[in-house]
Amino acid sequence: MLQDEITPEHLFWNRRRWIQAAALAGSLPVSFGAYRLFNPIDIDVVLQSELKNFVKSDHDSKHLLENGFAVGDSTSSMYDITHFNNFLEFTDDQQAVAAKSKDFRTDGWTIEVGGLVERPMTFTLDQIRTEFPVEERIYRMRCIEAWSMVIPWSGFPLAALLEKVRPTSNAKFVAFESLKDKSRMPNQVPGEVQWPYREGVRLDEALHPLTLIAIGLYRRELPPCNGAPIRLVVPWKYGIKSIKSIVKIDLVADQPVTAWNQAAPRENGFYANVNPNVDHPRWSQKTERRVGELLRRDTLLFNGYEKQVAHLYDGMDLNVHY
């Protein structure tokens, strides 16, 4: 049986579960209001222990691993996940994002989904939380800067959302846009990235079962430093593709502009698939540093999801499409 990874197929993220989690964690706040960072010892011991209990059999473990919904690595700690990350809208300092973003508010947040669809829709956060059954996934996360983590996400497949709006036959790509608001994201200043942050994937990549819209991690609401209130997670791609704080999703016919491909095209391709055989112009991608570990480890093709996603790129030269 897996000791650190679980992925029940459909777990509804309801208030009762939040209350139960709070009781386990010693009366921790659990509402969808302001997020708080917790003492890593208090929260991690409780939550990692709780996660283990959801794998009921070795058969379940094998199923989750084969589908890529869980991994054989230990999860990173809540503290590491929330205290070492990139979120340029708040700061360039990876270890200061939590402090800089702690007062970020998501009141009145909406996500507009349109473009080449039959039923354009605008979702509130309450609609997102109630209309889409929440699943739990434990994914590797590999940053283009050659560091990595293992993160237990809560969310739902992007395919479920796209099914609601019904893409037309002309739709070939999905374009994403983050919030642009310098009063709330003070580091949105002129520089390499042109705000708002934009990303995109092919429609077949978007519809893949591994592609997740995350609204939480470690069974808690998504904290500001990790992209509150809603973000994309594409685990076989470098982290730059997993856009945070999404406000707009468009189905489009042509390959969309993406933030880092636009800012530094020689260093950042549109696809950004994890590939240890293609070095970044300024460093090797053959190994990575798992945050919280001393030694480096080998980087896996497609971040270890080759079995699940390699067919998406049949006929493409992976050493060109970086």
C-alpha positions as CSV (number, residue, x, y, z in Angstrom):
1,M,0.0,0.0,0.0
2,L,1.2,3.5,-0.7
3,Q,2.2,5.3,2.4
4,D,2.1,8.9,1.2
5,E,-0.2,9.1,-1.8
6,I,-4.0,8.9,-2.2
7,T,-6.4,9.8,-4.9
8,P,-10.1,8.9,-4.4
9,E,-11.8,9.4,-7.7
10,H,-14.7,11.7,-6.6
11,L,-14.5,13.3,-3.1
12,F,-17.0,16.1,-2.6
13,W,-15.3,19.0,-0.8
14,N,-18.1,20.0,1.5
15,R,-18.4,21.9,4.7
16,R,-18.8,18.7,6.8
17,R,-15.4,17.5,5.6
18,W,-13.9,20.9,6.4
19,I,-15.3,20.6,9.9
20,Q,-13.9,17.0,10.3
21,A,-10.5,18.2,9.1
22,A,-10.6,21.0,11.6
23,A,-11.4,18.6,14.5
24,L,-8.5,16.4,13.4
25,A,-6.1,19.4,13.2
26,G,-7.0,20.9,16.5
27,S,-9.8,23.3,15.7
28,L,-8.0,24.9,12.7
29,P,-10.0,27.4,10.7
30,V,-11.6,25.7,7.7
31,S,-14.0,28.2,6.0
32,F,-13.4,29.6,2.5
33,G,-12.6,32.9,4.0
34,A,-9.1,34.2,4.8
35,Y,-6.4,31.6,4.5
36,R,-3.8,31.2,7.3
37,L,-0.4,29.7,7.1
38,F,0.0,27.0,9.8
39,N,2.9,25.8,11.9
40,P,4.4,23.1,9.6
41,I,4.8,20.6,12.5
42,D,1.2,20.9,13.6
43,I,-0.4,20.7,10.2
44,D,1.8,18.4,8.3
45,V,1.8,15.5,10.8
46,V,-2.0,15.6,11.0
47,L,-2.7,16.0,7.3
48,Q,-0.2,13.5,5.9
49,S,-1.5,10.9,8.4
50,E,-5.1,11.6,7.3
51,L,-4.2,11.3,3.6
52,K,-2.7,7.8,4.1
53,N,-6.0,6.4,5.4
54,F,-7.8,6.9,2.1
55,V,-6.0,4.2,0.2
56,K,-8.1,1.2,1.1
57,S,-6.1,-1.5,-0.8
58,D,-3.1,-2.4,-2.8
59,H,-5.4,-2.6,-5.8
60,D,-6.4,1.0,-5.3
61,S,-2.8,2.0,-5.0
62,K,-1.9,0.3,-8.3
63,H,-4.8,1.9,-10.1
64,L,-3.9,5.4,-8.9
65,L,-0.3,4.9,-9.9
66,E,-1.0,3.5,-13.3
67,N,-3.3,6.4,-14.2
68,G,-0.8,9.0,-12.9
69,F,-3.2,10.3,-10.2
70,A,-0.7,9.4,-7.5
71,V,3.1,9.0,-7.4
72,G,5.5,6.9,-5.5
73,D,7.3,9.8,-3.8
74,S,6.6,11.3,-0.4
75,T,4.6,14.5,-0.5
76,S,6.4,17.8,0.2
77,S,5.5,19.5,3.4
78,M,2.8,22.1,3.7
79,Y,5.5,24.6,4.8
80,D,7.8,24.0,1.8
81,I,4.9,24.2,-0.6
82,T,3.7,27.5,0.8
83,H,7.1,29.1,1.5
84,F,9.0,28.3,-1.7
85,N,7.3,29.2,-4.9
86,N,7.2,31.6,-7.9
87,F,4.5,34.1,-8.1
88,L,5.9,37.2,-9.9
89,E,2.7,39.2,-9.5
90,F,3.7,39.6,-5.8
91,T,7.5,39.4,-5.7
92,D,10.6,38.1,-7.4
93,D,11.7,36.5,-4.1
94,Q,10.6,32.8,-4.0
95,Q,10.8,32.7,-0.2
96,A,8.8,35.9,0.3
97,V,5.7,35.1,-1.7
98,A,3.8,33.8,1.3
99,A,4.3,37.0,3.2
100,K,3.7,39.4,0.3
101,S,0.5,37.7,-0.7
102,K,-1.1,36.9,2.7
103,D,-3.7,39.7,2.5
104,F,-4.8,38.9,-1.1
105,R,-8.6,38.7,-1.2
106,T,-10.7,36.8,-3.7
107,D,-14.1,38.3,-2.8
108,G,-16.4,38.5,-5.9
109,W,-14.1,36.4,-8.0
110,T,-15.4,35.2,-11.3
111,I,-14.0,33.0,-14.1
112,E,-15.2,33.9,-17.7
113,V,-15.1,31.0,-20.1
114,G,-15.8,31.8,-23.8
115,G,-14.3,32.0,-27.2
116,L,-15.1,29.2,-29.7
117,V,-17.7,27.6,-27.5
118,E,-21.5,26.9,-27.9
119,R,-22.3,28.1,-24.3
120,P,-20.1,30.8,-23.0
121,M,-20.4,31.0,-19.2
122,T,-19.1,33.0,-16.2
123,F,-18.7,31.1,-13.0
124,T,-18.5,32.4,-9.5
125,L,-16.4,30.7,-7.0
126,D,-19.4,29.3,-5.2
127,Q,-20.6,27.7,-8.5
128,I,-17.1,26.3,-9.1
129,R,-17.1,24.7,-5.7
130,T,-20.6,23.2,-5.9
131,E,-20.9,22.2,-9.6
132,F,-17.7,20.2,-10.0
133,P,-17.1,17.2,-7.8
134,V,-13.7,17.6,-6.2
135,E,-11.0,15.0,-6.7
136,E,-7.6,14.6,-5.0
137,R,-4.5,14.1,-7.0
138,I,-0.9,13.9,-5.8
139,Y,1.4,15.2,-8.6
140,R,5.0,15.9,-9.1
141,M,5.7,19.6,-9.8
142,R,8.9,20.4,-11.8
143,C,10.0,24.0,-12.1
144,I,11.9,25.1,-15.2
145,E,14.5,26.4,-12.7
146,A,15.4,22.7,-11.9
147,W,13.7,22.4,-8.5
148,S,10.7,20.2,-7.7
149,M,8.0,19.2,-5.2
150,V,5.3,16.7,-4.8
151,I,1.9,18.4,-4.1
152,P,-1.4,16.9,-3.0
153,W,-4.0,19.0,-4.9
154,S,-7.7,19.2,-4.7
155,G,-9.7,20.1,-7.8
156,F,-11.4,18.7,-10.9
157,P,-10.4,17.9,-14.5
158,L,-10.3,20.8,-16.8
159,A,-12.3,18.6,-19.2
160,A,-15.3,18.8,-16.9
161,L,-15.4,22.6,-17.2
162,L,-14.9,22.5,-20.9
163,E,-17.7,20.0,-21.2
164,K,-20.1,22.6,-19.7
165,V,-19.3,25.2,-22.4
166,R,-19.0,22.8,-25.4
167,P,-16.0,23.8,-27.5
168,T,-16.8,24.1,-31.2
169,S,-15.1,22.1,-34.0
170,N,-12.9,25.2,-34.7
171,A,-11.4,25.2,-31.2
172,K,-7.8,23.9,-31.2
173,F,-6.2,25.6,-28.1
174,V,-7.2,26.8,-24.7
175,A,-5.9,30.2,-23.6
176,F,-5.8,31.3,-19.9
177,E,-5.5,34.7,-18.4
178,S,-4.7,35.7,-14.8
179,L,-5.9,38.6,-12.8
180,K,-4.4,42.0,-13.7
181,D,-4.8,44.3,-10.7
182,K,-1.7,46.2,-9.4
183,S,-3.5,47.3,-6.3
184,R,-3.9,43.6,-5.3
185,M,-0.8,42.3,-7.0
186,P,1.8,45.0,-6.4
187,N,4.6,43.5,-8.4
188,Q,2.8,43.8,-11.7
189,V,5.3,46.3,-12.9
190,P,6.8,46.8,-16.4
191,G,9.5,44.1,-17.0
192,E,10.0,40.8,-18.8
193,V,6.5,39.6,-18.4
194,Q,3.6,41.6,-19.9
195,W,0.6,41.6,-17.6
196,P,-1.7,39.9,-17.3
197,Y,0.1,36.6,-17.1
198,R,-1.1,34.4,-20.0
199,E,-0.8,30.7,-20.8
200,G,-2.2,28.2,-23.2
201,V,-2.3,24.5,-24.1
202,R,-3.6,22.5,-27.0
203,L,-7.2,21.3,-26.7
204,D,-6.1,17.6,-26.5
205,E,-3.7,18.5,-23.7
206,A,-6.5,20.4,-21.9
207,L,-8.9,17.4,-22.2
208,H,-6.3,14.9,-20.8
209,P,-7.5,13.4,-17.5
210,L,-4.3,14.6,-15.7
211,T,-5.0,18.3,-16.5
212,L,-6.4,19.7,-13.4
213,I,-8.2,22.9,-12.2
214,A,-7.0,23.1,-8.6
215,I,-8.9,24.9,-5.9
216,G,-7.0,23.5,-2.9
217,L,-4.0,21.7,-1.6
218,Y,-3.4,19.4,1.4
219,R,-7.2,19.3,1.7
220,R,-7.4,23.0,2.5
221,E,-8.4,26.0,0.3
222,L,-5.8,27.1,-2.1
223,P,-3.6,29.7,-0.4
224,P,-2.7,33.0,-2.1
225,C,0.9,32.1,-2.5
226,N,0.0,29.0,-4.6
227,G,-2.5,30.7,-6.9
228,A,-5.7,31.4,-5.0
229,P,-8.5,31.0,-5.7
230,I,-8.2,28.8,-8.8
231,R,-5.3,27.7,-10.9
232,L,-4.2,25.2,-13.6
233,V,-2.0,22.2,-12.9
234,V,-0.5,20.3,-15.9
235,P,1.9,17.9,-14.2
236,W,4.0,16.8,-17.2
237,K,4.9,20.4,-18.1
238,Y,7.2,22.9,-16.4
239,G,5.5,24.9,-13.7
240,I,5.4,28.1,-15.8
241,K,2.4,26.5,-17.7
242,S,0.3,26.0,-14.5
243,I,-1.1,29.5,-14.5
244,K,-2.4,30.9,-11.2
245,S,-5.3,33.1,-10.1
246,I,-7.3,32.5,-13.4
247,V,-10.0,35.0,-14.4
248,K,-10.5,34.1,-18.0
249,I,-10.4,31.0,-20.2
250,D,-10.9,31.2,-24.0
251,L,-11.2,28.4,-26.6
252,V,-9.3,29.6,-29.7
253,A,-8.3,28.4,-33.1
254,D,-4.6,29.5,-33.1
255,Q,-1.7,28.9,-30.7
256,P,-2.1,31.6,-28.1
257,V,0.5,34.0,-26.7
258,T,2.0,32.7,-23.5
259,A,3.9,34.8,-20.9
260,W,7.4,33.4,-20.9
261,N,7.4,32.3,-24.5
262,Q,6.7,35.9,-25.3
263,A,9.2,37.3,-22.9
264,A,12.1,35.0,-23.7
265,P,11.3,32.7,-26.6
266,R,14.9,31.3,-26.8
267,E,14.5,29.9,-23.3
268,N,10.8,29.1,-23.1
269,G,8.9,27.1,-25.7
270,F,5.2,27.0,-26.0
271,Y,5.0,23.4,-25.0
272,A,7.4,23.4,-22.0
273,N,7.2,19.7,-21.6
274,V,9.6,18.4,-18.9
275,N,12.5,16.9,-20.8
276,P,15.9,16.0,-19.2
277,N,17.4,15.7,-22.7
278,V,16.9,19.3,-23.6
279,D,18.9,21.7,-21.5
280,H,17.8,25.3,-20.7
281,P,20.2,27.7,-22.4
282,R,21.6,28.6,-19.0
283,W,21.5,25.3,-17.1
284,S,21.1,21.6,-17.3
285,Q,17.7,20.0,-17.0
286,K,19.0,16.5,-16.4
287,T,18.7,16.7,-12.6
288,E,16.6,18.6,-10.1
289,R,16.6,19.6,-6.5
290,R,13.6,18.4,-4.6
291,V,12.8,21.1,-2.1
292,G,13.5,19.8,1.4
293,E,16.2,17.3,0.2
294,L,19.9,17.7,0.1
295,L,20.8,15.6,-2.9
296,R,19.8,16.1,-6.5
297,R,17.7,13.5,-8.4
298,D,17.4,12.6,-12.0
299,T,14.6,14.4,-13.9
300,L,12.1,12.2,-15.7
301,L,10.8,12.6,-19.2
302,F,7.4,14.3,-19.0
303,N,8.1,14.5,-15.3
304,G,7.4,10.8,-14.9
305,Y,4.1,10.9,-16.8
306,E,5.5,9.5,-20.1
307,K,3.1,6.5,-20.1
308,Q,0.1,8.7,-19.8
309,V,0.9,11.6,-22.2
310,A,3.7,10.6,-24.7
311,H,1.0,9.7,-27.3
312,L,0.0,13.3,-27.4
313,Y,3.3,14.1,-29.2
314,D,3.6,11.2,-31.6
315,G,5.4,12.5,-34.7
316,M,6.9,15.5,-32.9
317,D,10.6,16.0,-32.3
318,L,10.6,16.3,-28.5
319,N,14.1,17.8,-28.7
320,V,12.8,20.7,-30.7
321,H,9.4,21.3,-29.0
322,Y,10.8,22.5,-25.7
